[in-house]
């Protein structure tokens, strides 16, 4: 103990009678070695009858409880420390505000973290408190954090700040981490020591439920059969637009849906879904169309299967690929045999006269000369026979406007 009763004093100079020190070294050490858990627990134990019923003293070390008071009591009222988040203070009083926002997908309990840099200017040491509110947290945390004394310039410490997203709970989350310079002196200049404004990290997150692709607007349907019907060979192609819905299970907090071409099998030259298919950002509760086409180029009965890959919006954190969609396509292209078109150019004109005559007089030679054509195109009266009785019908069809 020291003070007027014993005549002891601390000094920063050469020790003399009734002097103890070295004060400047003790002050420097005070900011280099904040009270740890052991020291704080010992302080409680010495004081408390609950912790130490036989030997408690009701005495506490005030500088373990409130280490920030040391400068004001033993040094001066002009602590020049100023704290701010990099890159610099936002106002003359030394305060700074940094903000982070993120869109993420729900899952296990998630820590959306950032590292911020806390800077100190001024030569004097100081203690600072890190506290959090809402869904925010920080490492380190509490009031036993310090910057040691320095010869000037800027000192820095990294702080990890995070926003805690509960497991599988879509919604909006926010929180703040506040850094408070705990020095209590008021004469170190505006924005320094006890007049240094707080520094704040503000965090906002949207936690979204996963997108759910479906062929039905009200139920999860991942497979669909689509019949494109029957068309004529050589006629126009037909197409069907197949809606893909993004089911909204969490209103206001469901991710957008991305879809893209996956794989194909079967008669993919006749039944087509473009391999360039790529549709992003289908809104929750909305839909987009996948176009399937039946080509009229060749006759036949066709079947094909396509898979469509699905994803949560890939602009969000922690997105996942969803269940693939399967589309089974079918369609028929009927062969069209035009009567009188004996050279199979899809037009009945005078270029068919010679092939028609050949079909009448020499069916074998016609088959050799026009192997891809059906000789029954010469059966103009459709009696099942290719003979002279078909000539009048051919001439009539040829001369018909």
VEXTI-906645 format. One record per residue: x, y, z of N, C-alpha, C, O in turn; residue in one letter. Coordinates in steps of 0.02 Angstrom, whole numbers, plus 32768, in hexadecimal, padded with zeros to 4 digits. Atoms other than C-alpha are relative to their C-alpha. Last residue first. Layout:
N
XYZXYZXYZXYZA
...
END
This chain:
401
7FDF7FC17FED75597B276A3680187FFD80498035802E8062X
802A7FDC7FD075357A6F6A0E802580408017805F803C802AX
801B7FC3801E75967A3D69727FD58029802F7FC08060801FX
7FCA7FD8801B760479BE69CA7FE780437FE6800880777FEEX
7FDD7FE27FC87576797A6A358038802F7FE8804580638007X
802C7FD07FDF750B795F699B80228024803A801C80608042X
80047FC5802A759B7911693B7FD4803580217FE38071801FX
7FC07FDD7FFE75BE789A69CB7FFD80417FD8801380767FEFX
7FFA7FDF7FBF7508786B69E08040802880058042805E8022X
802E7FC77FFF74F778486926800580268042800480648042X
7FE57FC98029759477DC69287FD3803E80047FEB8076800DX
7FEA7FC97FD57562776E69BD8015803E7FD8802280737FF5X
803B7FDF7FE574F976F769538013803A802E7FE780618043X
80157FC8802B759776D268F27FC3802580197FB6805D8006X
800C8013804675DB766969827FE7803E7FDB7FE780767FF5X
7FDC7FCD8027761D766C6A357FF97FED7FB7801B7FC07F9EX
7FDC8017803B759B760B6A998022803B7FDF800880737FDEX
7FCE80327FEE755D76236B4B80297FE77FC680557FBE7FCFX
80208042800274BF767A6B1480307FC8801180207F8D800BX
7FFD80227FBF74FE77246B4E7FD87FBF80007FB27FB0802FX
8046800E7FF074C8777E6AAE7FF97FD780407FC27FC48054X
80277FC37FFC757177D36AA27FB77FF380117F96801D8030X
8044801D7FFD75D777386ACB7FCE803980097FB380448040X
801D80008044767A778B6A917FB97FE47FFF7F997FE77FCAX
80117FBB801076AA77B96B457FE280067FB97FC180377FA9X
80497FF87FF976A076FD6B607FEB80497FFA7FAF80587FF9X
802080048042775176F66B1A7FB4800A80047F94801A7FD2X
803380347FFD779477346BC37FDA7FFF7FBE7FBB80307FACX
80467FED800C7831779A6BA77FD37FC280027FE67F8B7FF0X
801D7FE37FC378DD77816BF67FB780107FF97F9780268029X
800580307FC9791777056B717FE0801D80407FC57FF88068X
80177FD67FC878ED77786ADF7FF87FD5803F7FC07FC98055X
7FF07FBA800F794C77306A4A7FEE802E803A8012805F8047X
7FB77FF780027951767D6A8A801280497FF8804180618017X
7FE5800B7FBD789B767E6AC2804B80098002806680218034X
80107FC67FD7786776CC6A1D801E7FF98046803A80298061X
7FD17FC9801178C6764869BD7FF2803E802980208063803CX
7FBE80127FE7786575C16A19803380377FF28059804A801FX
7FFC7FF47FB877BE76156A0080457FF1801C805D80138049X
7FC8802B7FE877D3761B6944800C800F804A80368038805CX
7FE9803380307740766068DC80347FD1801D803A7F988004X
80368023802076DA76C2695C801A7FC57FD77FFE7F8E7FDAX
802380287FCE776A76F269CF7FC87FD77FE17FBB7F9F7FF7X
7FD580397FF077D0772B69397FDE7FD280337FE27F95802DX
8004802F80397740779968FE802A7FC2800E80157F8A7FFEX
8042801F7FFE773577E969AA7FFA7FCC7FC97FE37F947FD4X
800180337FCC77F3780669AF7FBC7FDD80057FB97FA18011X
7FD68039801577E7785D690480037FCA80367FFB7F908026X
802080248038775378CB693480297FC27FEE800E7F8B7FE9X
801780427FEA779578FC69E37FE47FD67FC67FD47F9B7FD0X
7FC5802A7FF677FF798D69A27FED7FBA801880177F8D801AX
7FF08024803E775C79D5695F803F7FD68006804C7FAB7FDCX
7FFA7FD5803A77237A016A0F80177FD77FC580197F997FC9X
801D8021803C76ED79B36AB4800480317FC77FDF80637FC6X
80267FD4802D776479F86B3A7FE77FD67FC6800D7FB17FA7X
80357FE07FDA77AC799F6BD37FD780307FD77FB080587FF2X
7FE57FBE7FF0784C79756B737FCD802B80247FD58068802CX
7FF97FF37FB8781F78BE6B7880248042800F804F8045803BX
7FB87FF67FF6783C78996ABE801180168047804A80258058X
7FD9803D800C779178486AAE804B8009800580707FD88008X
7FBB7FE67FF8772D78D36AFD80307FC67FFB80477FAB802DX
7FE77FE0803D768878976AB38047801A8005806680277FD2X
80128021803F763678716B59801A80287FC5801080657FC1X
80277FD5802C769678C26BEA7FF37FDC7FBE80227FCB7F9AX
7FF38018804576CE78406C6A7FD380287FD17F97801A7FCDX
80347FE6802E76D978986D1480137FEB7FB9804680007F9EX
7FE87FF98045773C78366D977FC680167FD47F8F7FF97FD8X
801C802E803376F978566E44801D80107FBC802680497FA8X
7FFE7FDD8040776678A76ECB7FE97FCF7FCB800B7F9E7FBDX
80038027803E773878666F77800380307FC57FE180637FC3X
80217FE18039776378AD702280057FD57FC280317FAA7FBEX
8014802F803477A7788470CE7FDD80277FC97FC3805D7FD4X
80227FE5803B780778E371547FED7FC87FD080117F967FCAX
800780358033783578A972037FD6801C7FC77F9C802E7FD0X
80357FF580317870793E726D80037FC67FCE80357FBC7FACX
7FFE802F803878D47921730C7FC4800B7FD37F8B800D7FEBX
8042800C801E78FC79A9738C80087FD27FC4803B7FD57FA1X
80087FF68048799C79A073F27FB87FF17FEB7F977FC68007X
8014803D8023799279B174AF7FF5800F7FB67FD3803F7FA4X
803D80227FEB79EE7A4A74F07FF47FC07FD9801F7FA87FB4X
8024801B803A7AA07A8B74E27FC57FD8801A7FCB7FB2804AX
7FF98047800D7AD07AEF757C7FDE7FEF7FBE7FB180127FA7X
8032801D802C7AEF7BA575A7800F7FB67FF480487FA07FFAX
801480437FEC7B5B7BCD76407FC87FE37FD57F9F7FBC7FEEX
7FD1802A7FDC7B667C89761F7FE07FBB800E7FA47FB68019X
800580017FB67AF27CD4759E80377FD4801D80537FA87FFCX
7FE37FC27FE77B177D0474E87FFF8003804C801B80318069X
7FB980097FF47AFB7C5074B4802580418010806280438012X
7FE07FC880227A417C5874CB804A80018011805D8001804CX
80107FC17FDF7A187BAB750A802280387FD98051802D7FB4X
7FD27FE47FCE7A367B2B74837FDC803780277FAE8058800DX
801E7FC97FD979DA7AB8740A80308016803780557FED8053X
7FE07FF57FC07A1B7A46737F7FE2803E80237FCF806E8001X
7FF37FBA7FF579A17A1572F6801E8009804680007FF48077X
7FFC7FEB7FBA799E796272BA801480498003803D80617FDBX
7FD27FCA7FEF79607932720D7FFF800B804C7FCB8004806DX
80027FEC7FBA7910789171CE80368035800C806F802E7FF7X
7FC07FE67FE678E5786B711A7FF6801480497FBE8025805EX
80007FF77FB8785F780970BB8045801A8016807880047FFBX
7FC37FEC7FDD7835780770027FF48007804B7FBD80198062X
801B7FF87FBD77BB77B66F89803B8008802F80677FDD8031X
7FF280337FCE77F577CE6ED77FDB800F80417FBB80438048X
803A80247FE677FF78426E4280167FCD8035804E7FB48033X
800380478012789178B96E297FC47FE080227FB07FF28059X
7FD28011803578A479776E247FF87FB87FE97FFA7FAA7FADX
802580228035780879A36E86802D7FE87FC880157FD77F92X
7FEA7FED8043786679CD6F277FDB7FD67FCC7FD17F9A7FD5X
8004803C802A780A79C16FCD801080157FB97FEC803E7F9CX
80127FFB804778437A4F70407FFF7FBB7FE1802B7F927FEDX
7FF280408021784B7A6270FE7FE480037FB97FAE801D7FAFX
8021800F804078567B10714C80187FBD7FE480547FB17FDDX
7FCF80288025787C7B2472057FDE7FEA7FC07FAA7FC97FC2X
80118036802F78117BAF724D803E7FDF7FE2806F80007FD1X
7FE17FF3804178307C1672E97FF27FC47FD47FE87F8C7FEDX
7FF18038802C77D07C1F738D802480197FC2802680557FB3X
80047FF3804877AC7C8A742480117FC37FD7801A7F8C7FF1X
80467FFC801477837C6474DA7FF6800E7FB77FBE800E7F9EX
8028802D7FD778367C8B750B7FB7800B7FF17F9F80447FF2X
80167FE77FBE78827CEA747A7FD97FCA80267FB97F9F8008X
80498009800178DC7C9073ED7FE6801080467FF97FEE8076X
80297FD17FD8798A7CDC73F87FB57FFB7FF47F94802D7FE9X
7FF27FEF7FBA79EA7C84736E7FC7802780207F9B80427FFEX
802E7FCC7FE879B17C2B72CF800F800E804980027FE38073X
7FE37FE67FC27A337BC7726E7FD5803B80167FD980717FFAX
80307FEC7FCC79FE7B5A71DB802480168040804B7FF0805CX
7FEC7FBF7FE67A8E7B57715D7FD1801880387FD980508052X
7FCA80097FCE7A747A9D714480198041801D803F8041804EX
7FC07FE1801279CE7AC970F080347FF58036802780018070X
7FFC7FCA7FCF79447A4C71148046801D7FF780777FF87FFAX
7FC97FD47FEF791E79E4707A7FF0802C803C7FBA80488042X
801E7FE07FC678B8794E70468036802980228066800C803CX
80467FF1801178E879196F957FDD802580387FB28050802CX
80007FD9803E79A6791D6FA37FB980137FEB7FB080427FC5X
7FF67FB97FF3799B78EC705B8006802A7FC1800680687FC5X
80057FE28043794D784470398007804C80057FD880717FFAX
80388011802C798977F470DB800480257FBE803A80347FA5X
7FFA8043801E79F6784271617FC37FF37FD47F9080147FDCX
80368015802D7A1778F071A7800F7FB97FE780487FA47FE3X
7FEB8037802C7A7C794472317FC37FEB7FD77F8B7FFF7FE4X
7FDA80347FDF7A7979DF72A0801A7FCB7FD080547FCD7FBCX
8000804080247A407A837254802C7FCE802580637FDE803CX
7FD78005803C7A327B0F72D37FFC7FB97FE47FEA7F8A8007X
80048041802279C47B4E7360802C80017FC2803880367FA4X
7FDB8003804079DF7BD773E17FF77FBB7FE27FFC7F898005X
7FEF8041801E795D7BF474698026800A7FBF801280327F95X
80108006804779497C8A74DB801C7FBE7FE680467F9E8006X
7FCE7FEE8032795A7C6A75937FE37FFE7FBA7FB47FD97FACX
7FEF803A802978C47C687607803080167FC98024804A7FA9X
7FBC80167FF178B67CEA769280107FBD7FDE802C7F907FFCX
7FD27FC87FF7781E7D54766980487FEC800B807580168006X
80137FC1802177A77CC47683802F80398011803C8048804CX
7FF67FCD7FCC78067C2976BE7FF280447FE1801F80637FC5X
8011801D7FBF77CA7B9376598006803280397FE3802C806BX
7FEF7FD17FCA77C57BEF75B37FE97FE480427FAF7FED8056X
802F80027FC877C97B6E75278018802C803A8053802B804CX
7FD77FFC7FC478317BA474917FD18004803C7FB58039804AX
80127FD37FCA77CC7B6B73FB80357FFE803780567FCB8042X
7FDC80187FC578047B2073557FF5803480378004806F802EX
7FEF7FD47FC877887B3B72C880257FDC803880137FA4804BX
800C80257FC277957ACD722D8013802D803B804E803E8043X
7FDD7FDF7FC977847B2E718A7FEB7FDE80427FB07FDC8054X
80287FFA7FC377517AB970FD802C802280348066800F803EX
7FDE7FFB7FC077947ABE704D7FCD800680387F94801A802EX
802C7FE97FCA775F7A8B6F9F80288003804080597FDF8049X
7FF3801B7FBD77CA7A816F037FCB801880317FAB804C8025X
7FDD7FD87FCE777B7AAF6E5D800B7FDB80417FE47FAF8053X
80257FC67FEA77527A326DD58027802880348063801E803CX
7FF67FC8802E77CE79C06D7F7FD8803D80117FE380727FF4X
7FBB7FFA8018778B79276DD7800580397FCE7FDB803F7FA1X
7FF1801C804176DF79476E1E804A800C7FEF806680417FFCX
7FFA7FCE803576C179606ED780147FDE7FC080277FA37FC0X
7FEF801B8042768378F36F66800280397FCD7FD480627FCAX
80338010803276807923701D801B7FE57FC080537FCB7FBDX
80057FC8802F7703797C70887FD17FF07FC67FCB80197F98X
800D801A804376E6790371177FF6803B7FD17FC780627FDAX
801C7FCF802E7737794171B87FFA7FE17FBB802C7FCE7F9DX
8005801D8043775878CE724C7FDD80337FD37FA7804C7FE4X
803C7FF180287791792672EC80057FDD7FBD803C7FD77FA0X
80008025803F78087901737B7FBF800E7FDB7F8A80137FF9X
7FBF7FFC80207839796D741280047FDD7FBD80377FE37F9BX
800380328035778E7996745B804080077FD7804B803B7FB7X
7FBD800F8018779279F375027FFD7FC67FCF7FF97F8C7FE3X
7FE4803D7FE476E27A36751780447FF27FE08053800B7FAAX
801580087FBA76867ADB74FE801B7FC18021800D7FB5805CX
7FFC7FC17FDB76C77B24745A7FF27FF7804B800280238072X
80437FEF7FE876ED7A7B740C8006803D802E803680438054X
802B7FF7803B77857A55739F7FB8801280147F8E801C7FE9X
8038802E800877F37A7474377FDC800D7FBF7FDC80467FA6X
801A8002804478947AC9746D7FCA7FCA7FFA7FCF7F958018X
801D8042800D78AE7AEB75267FE080017FBC7FAB801E7FB2X
802F8002803879207B7C75577FE87FB87FF5800C7F888003X
7FE78018804079727B6B76017FC980027FCB7F8F7FF57FDAX
800F8046800979337BD7769080177FEB7FBA801B80157F8DX
80348016802D798A7C7E769B7FF77FB4800380277F8E8008X
7FF88049800379EC7CCE77287FC57FE47FDA7F8C7FE87FF0X
803E8022801479F47D89770780107FB67FFB80387FA27FD1X
8001803C802A7A837DD577677FB87FED7FF07F8B7FF2801AX
8043801380147AAD7E7E77B480047FC27FD380317FBE7FA9X
8005803A802D7B4A7EB278127FB77FEE7FF47F8F7FEE8023X
8046801380077B797F5778647FFA7FC97FCB80177FCF7F95X
8007802B803B7C2B7F7078A27FB87FE97FFF7FA17FC7802DX
8037802F80067C378004791A80057FD97FBF80137FF57F8AX
7FF8801B80447CC18072795E7FD17FC47FFA7FCE7F998026X
7FFF8048800B7C9680D979F7800B7FF07FB67FFD80187F8AX
803F802180107CC481917A0280087FB57FF6803F7F9D7FE7X
7FFB8027803E7D6681C97A577FBD7FDC7FF47FA87FB4801EX
802E7FE180307D3C824B7ADC80037FDC7FBC7FE57FF47F8BX
804680077FEC7D8481E37B6C7FCF80207FD07F9380147FD7X
800D80167FBC7E2D81D27B167FB67FF7800E7F947FD37FE9X
7FCA80287FE27E3082337A747FEE7FED80477FC880108069X
7FFB804080237DA782767A0280377FD4801B80487FA27FFBX
8041801880197DBE832B7A3C800A7FBF7FD880347FBD7FABX
80137FE780417E64833E7A957FC07FE07FE87FB17FA77FF9X
7FCE801480317EB982E37B247FF2801A7FBA801580097F8BX
7FD97FC680157E5783427BA780367FEF7FCD806580167FC3X
80277FD6802E7DC782CB7BCB8028803B7FE4800C80657FC2X
7FE77FBB7FFE7E1582367C237FDF80297FC97FCC800F7F95X
80307FD17FE17DA7819C7C398019804880017FF68074801AX
7FDD7FCB7FDB7DFC811D7BC57FCE803480187F9D80447FF6X
80157FFB7FBA7D8580917B96802480368028801380428062X
7FC27FEC7FDE7D9380A37AD87FED801080497FC8803F8056X
80027FC47FD77CF380497AA58045800C8020805E7FE18044X
7FBE7FFA7FE17CE67FCC7A178004804380237FFC80788004X
7FED7FBD7FEC7C357F9B79E680437FFE8025804D7FD58051X
7FC780067FD37C067EFF798380178047800E8025806D7FE0X
7FCA7FCF7FFF7B597F0A793880377FEA803180297FCC8064X
7FDE7FF77FC17AD37E907905803780337FF9804980477FC2X
7FD57FC57FFC7A5D7E5C787C802180038045800C7FE18074X
7FD87FFE7FC379F87DC9783F802E803C7FFF804680517FCAX
7FD17FC88000796B7DBD77C180238003804380037FFE8078X
80167FC17FE379157D1577AC803580367FF8806A802B7FD9X
7FFF7FC7802E79287C5E77817FE8804080247FBF803D8051X
80347FCF7FEF79497BEB78158005803B7FD1802B80697FDDX
803D800D802779A87B4D77E57FC6802E80137F8C80188017X
8006803780307A2C7B5D786E7FBA7FFE7FE17F887FFD8004X
801680407FE37A387C0778C17FF47FCB7FC97FE77FDC7F90X
803E801380217A9D7C8D78647FEA7FBD801D800D7F8C8014X
801480457FF47B237CDC78D37FBC7FF47FE17F8B80157FF2X
804880007FF77B717D7B788E7FEA7FB780057FFA7F8F7FD9X
8028803380217C2C7D8878A47FB6800B800F7FA380268043X
80477FF47FF17CB57E0178D27FD77FCF7FD87FEB7FBB7FA1X
802D8028802A7D6C7DCD78DA7FB8800D80177FA67FFF8050X
803A80197FDB7DD77E5879217FD47FD97FCF7FC47FF27F99X
8036801D80277E867E8078E27FC97FE6802E7FD77FC88062X
801480437FEA7EF67EF379477FC67FEA7FD37F9A80117FC2X
803A8022801C7F557F8C790A7FF47FBD802280247F9C8038X
7FFF80477FEC7FCF801079497FBF7FE07FE97F8C80017FE3X
804080247FFB7FE480B578EC800D7FB8801580357F957FF6X
8014802980398072813278FE7FBE7FDD800E7F977FF28039X
80237FDC803580B1816E79A57FEF7FD27FC77FFB7F957FCBX
7FDC7FC2800E8133812E7A1E7FDF802B7FCC7FFE805A7FB3X
7FD68003803B80BD80AD7A63802380437FF6801280748017X
7FE37FBF8011805D80827AFF802F7FF87FC5804C7FC37FBAX
7FC97FE77FD680047FDC7AFB801580467FEB8001805F7FB7X
7FC87FED802B7F597FC17AAB8037801A802E802A80458058X
7FD87FC47FF87EE27F647B1C8030800A7FC680467FDB7FA6X
7FD77FFB803D7E567EE67B27802680428004800B8075801BX
7FB980087FEE7E077EB57BCC802C7FFB7FC280517FCB7FB9X
7FE17FBF7FF17D5A7EFE7BAC804A7FFA8011806A802D8020X
7FF97FEC7FBB7D047E6A7B57802780418008803780627FD6X
803B7FDE7FE77D177E137AB0800B8012804980357FF3806BX
801080077FBA7DA57DCF7A457FC2802880137FA5804B7FEAX
7FC6801D7FDF7D5A7D8E79D5803C802E7FF4804E80397FBAX
7FBD7FEA80127CB07DD679A980347FD9802780267FC0805EX
7FCF80147FCE7BF77DAF79A7804580167FE8804C802B7FAFX
7FB97FF6800C7B607DF1794B80297FE3803A80117FDD8072X
7FE2804080127AB07DAB794F804B80047FF4806A7FD57FDBX
8023802580357A6A7E4179AB80207FBC7FF580307F988024X
804880007FF67AED7E9D7A117FE07FDB7FC67FFF7FD07F92X
80298011803A7BA87E947A287FB7800180127FA47FFB804DX
8041801D7FED7C2C7EDA7A9C7FD87FF47FC07FE8800E7F8BX
80228018803C7CE67EFF7A897FC07FDE80167FC27FAD803BX
803280357FF87D2F7F6A7B147FE27FEE7FBD7FD4801A7F94X
803E7FF880277DCE7FCF7B097FD47FC3800A7FEC7F8C8016X
8028803D80007E647FEF7B797FC2800D7FD67FAA80467FD1X
80467FFC7FEC7EDF807A7B507FE17FBA80007FF87F8D7FDDX
8024803F80017F97809D7B3B7FB7800A80137FA5803D8031X
8016801D7FC17FDA81497B137FDC7FBE7FF77FBD7FB27FC3X
7FCB80247FDD804181787A7A7FE77FD9803D80077FA98052X
7FED7FE27FC07FB281A67A0780337FD6802480387F998018X
7FCD7FCC80067F5E8145797B800A802080447FE180188071X
7FF87FCE7FCB7F06809F798E803680327FEC806C801F7FD7X
7FC27FD97FFB7EC4803179027FFF802E803D7FC980448053X
80077FC87FD27E417FA87903804480228007807580028019X
7FC37FE97FE07E477F38786A7FF1803D802B7FD8806F8012X
7FF77FB880047DAD7ED77837803F8013802680547FEF8054X
7FCB7FE67FD67DA17E1E78108007804B7FF5800F80627FBDX
7FD37FD180217CFC7DE177CE803780118032802D800F806FX
7FCC7FDA7FDD7C8E7D4F78008027802E7FD1802C80227F95X
7FEA7FD780397BE97D0377CE80328032801B801E8064803AX
7FE17FC27FEC7BDB7C7F7856801880247FC18047800D7F9FX
7FCD7FE2802A7B5F7BF97825801B803F80207FF58067803BX
7FF07FBF7FE37AF67B7F7888803D801E7FDE80727FFE7FDAX
7FEC80037FBA7AD47AF2780E800E8047801B801480767FF4X
7FDF80417FF87A787B1F776E800F7FF780497FE9800E8074X
8002801F7FBE7A227BBB772E80237FBC7FFE802E7F9F7FC9X
803280357FFD7A5C7C10768E80037FE0804680387FDB8064X
7FE680447FF87AB77CB676947FC67FCE80017F8C7FE1800AX
8038802C800C7AA07D6B7661801C7FB98002804C7FA97FDFX
7FF5803D80257B217DDF76AD7FBD7FDD7FF77F8F7FE38020X
80418020800D7B337E8C76F6800D7FC37FD4803B7FC37FACX
7FFC803A802B7BCA7EDC77497FB97FE47FF77F927FE18026X
803B802980097BD87F897796800D7FC67FD080337FCD7FA0X
7FF7802D80387C657FEF77E07FC47FD27FFC7FA97FBB802FX
80378030800B7C4E8086784F80107FD77FC2801F7FF37F8DX
7FFF801F80427CD880F178997FC87FCD7FFD7FB67FAD802EX
802B8039800C7CE1816B792A80067FE57FBA801980097F8BX
7FDD804080017D7981D7794A7FD57FC47FF57FEE7F8C7FF4X
7FFD801C7FBC7D1E82757982801F7FBA800280207F9B8037X
7FCA7FE17FDA7D4982C978DD80077FE58047803D7FEA8065X
80157FBF7FE67CDC824D787E8038801C802C80637FF78042X
80337FE2802B7CF581B578107FE8804480197FC380667FF6X
803D7FE97FDE7D988179785C7FD180227FCF7FE6803D7F9CX
7FF87FC37FDA7E13811E77EA7FBF801380227F8B7FF78013X
7FC17FDD800A7E398086777E8009803F802980418057802FX
7FDE7FF0803F7E22802A77ED7FCB800A7FC97F987FE97FC9X
7FFC8039802E7DB3802D7887802080167FBF8010804C7FA5X
802D7FFE803A7DD880B57904800B7FC27FD680407FA37FD6X
800C804080217E2780CE79AF7FD1800A7FC47FA480337FC7X
803C7FFF802A7E71817179EF7FFC7FBD7FDB802B7FA87FBBX
80128039802B7EED81797A7E7FC1800E7FD87F92802D7FF1X
80087FEB80477F2882247ABC7FEC7FC77FD27FF17FCE7F95X
7FF2803C80297F11820B7B787FEF80107FB87FB880277FA8X
7FF57FEF80477F1182BB7BC080137FC37FD7803F7FC87FACX
80438000801D7ECC82AE7C718002800D7FB57FD280267F98X
801B7FBD800A7F73827C7CBB7FB97FFA7FE57F9E7FC37FDFX
7FDC7FDB80347FDE81E87CF57FE480477FFA7FFE8075801AX
7FB87FFE7FF77FB581887D948026802A7FCC8060803B7FD6X
7FEA7FFB7FBA7EFA819D7DAF804B800B800580618033802FX
801A7FC37FE07EBE81C67CFE801C8009804680288041805BX
7FE17FC6801F7F2D81427CAE7FEB804180248014806B8033X
7FBA7FF67FEC7EFE80BB7D2A801D803F7FE3804080648006X
7FFA7FC67FD37E4180CC7D1780498013800E805780498026X
7FFE7FC180267E3D805D7C7B8008803D802C801780748014X
7FBB7FEC800F7E6D7FC67CE5800580427FDA803A80617FD8X
80067FC8802F7DBE7FBF7D30804780197FEE805C804E8005X
80457FF580157DA57F1B7D8D7FFB80357FC97FD8802C7F98X
8014803C80257E5C7EEE7D8F7FB980077FE87FA87FF47FB0X
7FE17FFB80427E8A7FA07DB97FFC7FBF7FD9800D7FBC7F9EX
80297FD9802E7E0D7FA27E48801D80017FB97FF8800A7F89X
7FD07FD780267E677F157EA07FD880257FCB7FC280087F99X
7FF6801080477DE07ED87F158037802C7FE4804480637FFDX
7FD47FD280257DCD7ED07FD180077FE87FB8800A7FAC7FABX
80287FC880177D3A7E7C8029802A80377FDF8013806F7FD6X
7FE97FC17FE27DBE7E10807D7FD3803B7FF27FDA806F8012X
800F7FC580297D897D5B8061801280408025801580418062X
7FC97FD080027DE67CD680C27FF1803D7FD6801F80607FC1X
7FD57FFF7FC47D697C5481008033803980008048804F8035X
80237FF07FC17CD87C6F8087802E8006803D801D8029806CX
7FCB800D7FD07D437C7C7FE87FE5800E80477FFA803E8067X
7FC98026801D7CD67C7B7F4D80317FE78036804F7FB2802FX
801D803980257C337CAE7FA280377FD47FE380317F977FE5X
800E80357FD07C8F7D1980227FE17FC37FDE7FE67F8B7FF7X
8043801A7FF77CD37D7E7F917FFB7FC9803580227F9A8035X
80357FD37FEA7D667DF57F8A7FC37FDC801D7FA67FF2804EX
7FE87FDB7FC67DFE7D847F807FC7802A801E7FC38032805BX
7FF9802F7FC87DA07D0C7F0D8017802580407FFE80178076X
804280127FE57D637D947E9880077FD5803F7FE27FDF806FX
801C7FC37FE47E127DDB7E817FBB7FF3801F7FAC800C8055X
7FDF7FF67FBF7E577D2B7E697FE4803E80237FDA803F805FX
801D80317FD27DD67D0E7DDE801F800780467FFB80028078X
80437FE97FF17E0A7DB07D887FDE7FD080327FBA7FE5805FX
7FFD7FC57FD57EC17D857D947FBA801880137FAF802D804CX
7FE780137FBD7EA77CD57D518000803B802F7FEA80358069X
803680217FDB7E397D137CC280177FEC80467FF07FF28075X
801A803D801F7EBD7D8D7C867FCC7FE0802C7FBB7FFB8061X
801380347FCF7ED97E417CBA7FE27FC37FDD7FB37FC97FB6X
80437FF87FE17F247E9F7C267FF27FC88031800B7F91802AX
8015803F7FE27FE17E8D7C0B7FBD800980237FBA80108060X
7FE680398026802A7F107B967FE47FBE80197FE37F8D7FF4X
8024800480407FBE7F9F7BD580197FC67FD47FF97FB37FA3X
804980037FF47FF07F8A7C8C7FDA7FF87FBE7FA77FD57FBBX
801180477FF580A57F657C587FB47FF880087F987FC67FF1X
7FF78023804080B580157C0F7FEC7FB680077FC97F9B7FDCX
80377FEC802C806A80607CAD80067FDB7FBD7FD47FC27FA3X
803C80207FE880E27FFC7D1C7FC480117FD47F9A7FE67FC6X
7FFC804780128175802F7CB07FC27FDB80187FA87FAF7FF4X
800A80068048814380E67CB980037FB87FE97FDF7FA37FBCX
80457FF58015812C80DB7D767FF67FF57FB57FC77FD37FA1X
7FF97FC8802D81D580897DA37FBC800D7FDF7FA37FE07FBDX
800B7FF6804881A580867E2F801D7FC57FDC80297F917FFAX
80018041802181B0809D7EEB7FEE800B7FB67FD0803E7FA5X
80168002804681DF81357F5080037FB97FE6802F7F927FF7X
80498006800481E78146800D7FE680047FB97FAD80187FAEX
802280147FC3829C818180037FB580017FF67F9980317FDBX
7FE47FE47FC382DD818D7F527FDA7FE6803B7FB77FB48037X
8022800E7FC182C381377EAC8025801F803A8063801E803DX
7FD580287FD48309818C7E127FDE7FF780437FC680278061X
7FB97FED7FFD827E81CB7DA480277FD0802B80137F978037X
7FE28015804081D581877D6F804980137FFD806B80067FCBX
7FD87FCE80248192818C7E1F80177FE37FBE801B7FA67FB5X
7FE4801C803D811081377E8B802680367FDB801480717FDFX
80177FE5804080F681797F3B80217FDB7FC780597FC07FCEX
7FE38020803B8100813B7FEE7FE580217FC17FAC80397FC0X
7FCE7FD5802080E181AC808380217FE27FC480577FF87FB1X
7FBE80207FFB808E812380E78036802A7FE08072801C7FE7X
7FF8801E7FBE7FEB817F810C80467FE3800A80637FE98040X
7FEB7FD07FCC7FFB81F08075800E7FE18044803A7FF78068X
802A7FC57FF97FF481617FF68017802B8039804C801E8055X
7FDB7FC28000803580B17FE47FD0803A80057F9380308004X
802A7FC58000800080008000802C803E80008065803E8018X
END
